Amino acid sequence: GLRTRYQDRGHKLEAIFYSPEGSAMQLRDTVQVEMQVLEGEKVIHSQPLTLHYLALMTVGEDRWKVRVLEEVPGF
């Protein structure tokens, strides 16, 4: 009966590289989440977490596409 739920509390997105021709960019995302452990529907533990991700995005047909998404411990 135990399960874990993550609730999104916000993102801070930063562009750290943008290619001169405009076809690729690298982003750093600092994510605030609340991790909750539930027993049934009752929260028995809650903990705020800060997670860090790097994303490499490239231009597709008519939109940006995520090519690589990687969690990075700290920055």
FENHU-V75718 format. One record per pair of residues at least 24 apart in sequence whose C-alpha atoms are under 7 Angstrom apart, sorted by sequence separation. I is the first residue (numbers start at 0). J is the second residue. D is the distance in Angstrom with one decimal. If there is no record, write none. Layout:
<<I/J/D> <I/J/D>>
//
This chain:
<<7/31/6.5> <8/32/5.0> <28/52/5.1> <7/32/4.7> <8/33/7.0> <27/52/5.8> <28/53/6.4> <6/32/5.4> <7/33/6.7> <27/53/4.7> <5/32/6.3> <6/33/5.1> <26/53/5.7> <27/54/6.5> <5/33/5.6> <6/34/6.6> <26/54/5.1> <5/34/4.6> <25/54/5.6> <26/55/6.5> <4/34/5.9> <5/35/6.2> <25/55/4.6> <3/34/7.0> <4/35/5.1> <24/55/6.0> <25/56/6.3> <3/35/5.6> <4/36/6.4> <24/56/5.4> <3/36/4.6> <23/56/5.6> <24/57/6.6> <2/36/5.8> <3/37/6.2> <23/57/4.3> <1/36/6.9> <2/37/5.3> <22/57/5.6> <23/58/6.4> <1/37/5.6> <2/38/6.7> <22/58/5.3> <1/38/4.7> <0/38/5.6> <1/39/6.8> <0/39/5.9>>
//
